[in-house]
Amino acid sequence: MEIKELEFKNIIAYLIPGVIGLYAISRHSSTISNLFVGGKQASEATSILLIVLLSLGIGIIINAITWAIIRPIIECVGDTRPDLDYSKLNKDIMGAFKVIIDENFRYYQAYSNMFTSLIIFLLFYIYKNSILRGDIIVITIFTCIVLFFASRDSLNRSYRNMRLLLKQGEEIRK
């Protein structure tokens, strides 16, 4: 089994939202909190490795939550998922399809997963604190609104480009 390098697209789509989710959880778990502050139980290298691995895991869970809840909401107020027939992806258009995924869909994942992780952070923050700071809540909500519209735009752009690419593929075959 070969472990591939962690690519930028995976960092923005899974790792960064996962770090935010893990940080939100750390406010309720002394074990995870010790990883962030460098407790005596684990070395710095071990803590960093555990944070990265746990963040990736949390990021994948956040992605699943996003897929189940946020993506249907975006599709209700935006473009719907095209009926993709992947058998139409031949060698000639596969490279362009990968570019659409990397340049549009990965950013949708990043924006929507950040949106979900900030909502999780906000919920944990409200649950944990008896005195709420309005500035944190306002900034988080504003950021969530921006991320929602950015994710909607990226998803719509990726769907639109996929449709165009598959249409071009059909025309090339004729």
C-alpha positions as MATLAB code, in Angstrom:
seq = 'MEIKELEFKNIIAYLIPGVIGLYAISRHSSTISNLFVGGKQASEATSILLIVLLSLGIGIIINAITWAIIRPIIECVGDTRPDLDYSKLNKDIMGAFKVIIDENFRYYQAYSNMFTSLIIFLLFYIYKNSILRGDIIVITIFTCIVLFFASRDSLNRSYRNMRLLLKQGEEIRK';
ca = [
       0.000    0.000    0.000;
       1.348    3.391   -0.995;
       0.543    6.543    0.939;
       0.212    9.486   -1.435;
       1.262   12.978   -0.515;
      -1.411   15.203    0.910;
      -2.452   17.442   -1.961;
      -3.652   21.044   -1.636;
      -7.151   20.125   -2.813;
      -7.494   17.616    0.038;
      -6.085   20.063    2.572;
      -8.699   22.707    1.736;
     -11.539   20.217    1.350;
     -10.932   18.031    4.416;
      -8.016   18.999    6.646;
      -8.785   22.669    7.359;
     -12.513   22.073    8.084;
     -11.435   19.059   10.137;
      -9.074   21.177   12.246;
     -11.936   23.584   13.004;
     -14.221   20.670   13.904;
     -11.508   19.073   16.043;
     -10.896   22.390   17.807;
     -14.624   22.674   18.555;
     -14.540   19.161   20.028;
     -11.390   19.971   22.026;
     -13.385   22.504   24.028;
     -15.265   19.497   25.483;
     -12.475   16.915   25.640;
      -9.383   17.377   27.773;
      -7.590   14.609   25.857;
      -7.977   16.384   22.516;
      -7.388   19.759   24.147;
      -4.020   18.488   25.416;
      -3.017   17.725   21.830;
      -3.514   21.379   20.913;
      -1.735   22.817   23.942;
       1.011   20.209   24.159;
       0.299   18.146   27.209;
       3.007   16.119   28.935;
       1.531   12.794   27.798;
       2.600   13.019   24.142;
       5.598   14.426   22.312;
       5.163   17.379   19.976;
       5.613   15.195   16.875;
       3.056   12.689   18.136;
       0.595   15.493   18.897;
       1.001   16.975   15.421;
       0.521   13.587   13.757;
      -2.566   12.857   15.850;
      -4.026   16.305   15.116;
      -3.516   15.794   11.369;
      -5.010   12.288   11.371;
      -7.946   13.212   13.608;
      -8.559   16.361   11.575;
      -8.678   14.355    8.353;
     -11.141   11.953    9.955;
     -13.301   14.775   11.288;
     -13.032   16.494    7.878;
     -14.387   13.401    6.153;
     -17.257   13.243    8.656;
     -17.939   16.953    8.052;
     -17.955   16.241    4.309;
     -20.591   13.528    4.873;
     -22.720   15.943    6.937;
     -22.345   18.527    4.185;
     -23.369   15.988    1.545;
     -26.422   14.923    3.546;
     -27.667   18.350    4.658;
     -25.989   21.316    2.978;
     -25.753   20.043   -0.616;
     -29.519   19.373   -0.897;
     -30.191   22.886    0.440;
     -27.799   24.388   -2.122;
     -29.445   22.369   -4.887;
     -32.891   23.622   -3.777;
     -31.816   27.261   -4.146;
     -29.464   26.765   -7.083;
     -28.634   24.386   -9.850;
     -29.510   20.708   -9.611;
     -27.023   17.918  -10.109;
     -26.777   16.929  -13.751;
     -27.615   13.396  -14.745;
     -24.049   12.306  -15.389;
     -23.367    9.316  -17.565;
     -19.728    8.615  -16.766;
     -19.511    6.151  -19.628;
     -19.421    9.216  -21.918;
     -16.094   10.241  -20.403;
     -13.530    9.027  -22.887;
      -9.793    9.699  -22.835;
     -10.211   12.913  -24.821;
     -12.416   14.637  -22.268;
     -11.284   12.923  -19.052;
      -8.514   15.495  -18.510;
     -10.998   18.360  -18.821;
     -13.355   16.584  -16.415;
     -10.557   16.325  -13.828;
      -9.862   20.051  -14.235;
     -13.549   20.798  -13.555;
     -13.353   18.669  -10.409;
     -10.098   20.278   -9.222;
     -10.940   23.881  -10.145;
     -14.624   23.982   -9.244;
     -15.880   21.017   -7.245;
     -12.959   20.924   -4.761;
     -13.610   24.594   -3.972;
     -17.289   23.789   -3.460;
     -16.169   21.087   -1.016;
     -13.809   23.492    0.734;
     -16.390   26.268    1.080;
     -19.260   24.001    2.085;
     -17.150   21.949    4.515;
     -15.841   25.167    6.090;
     -19.460   26.338    6.350;
     -20.427   23.088    8.099;
     -17.398   23.143   10.406;
     -18.099   26.755   11.418;
     -21.724   25.875   12.179;
     -20.438   23.001   14.340;
     -17.956   25.385   16.007;
     -20.728   27.925   16.641;
     -23.039   25.295   18.137;
     -20.274   23.989   20.423;
     -19.379   27.587   21.367;
     -22.982   28.448   22.277;
     -23.401   25.169   24.202;
     -20.154   25.568   26.158;
     -20.214   29.262   27.075;
     -22.631   30.836   29.504;
     -21.479   34.311   28.457;
     -21.632   34.676   24.695;
     -19.551   37.214   22.828;
     -21.668   38.847   20.174;
     -18.678   39.677   17.990;
     -17.704   36.003   17.666;
     -21.273   35.031   16.805;
     -21.724   37.858   14.262;
     -18.380   37.201   12.557;
     -19.071   33.447   12.403;
     -22.571   33.941   10.976;
     -21.309   36.481    8.417;
     -18.517   34.087    7.377;
     -21.040   31.249    7.097;
     -23.252   33.336    4.799;
     -20.295   34.173    2.554;
     -19.176   30.520    2.513;
     -22.694   29.337    1.664;
     -22.917   31.608   -1.389;
     -19.351   30.764   -2.438;
     -20.111   27.041   -2.183;
     -23.345   27.483   -4.130;
     -21.503   29.361   -6.880;
     -18.721   26.758   -7.093;
     -21.180   23.865   -7.178;
     -23.314   25.541   -9.853;
     -20.192   26.306  -11.904;
     -19.003   22.719  -11.649;
     -22.432   21.366  -12.680;
     -22.632   23.813  -15.597;
     -19.132   22.912  -16.800;
     -19.846   19.179  -16.478;
     -22.971   19.551  -18.608;
     -21.046   21.510  -21.256;
     -18.237   18.987  -21.287;
     -20.568   16.012  -21.654;
     -22.466   17.850  -24.397;
     -19.167   18.469  -26.231;
     -18.287   14.802  -25.798;
     -21.575   13.805  -27.398;
     -20.955   16.187  -30.320;
     -17.443   14.808  -30.837;
     -18.821   11.264  -31.080;
     -21.385   12.250  -33.760;
];
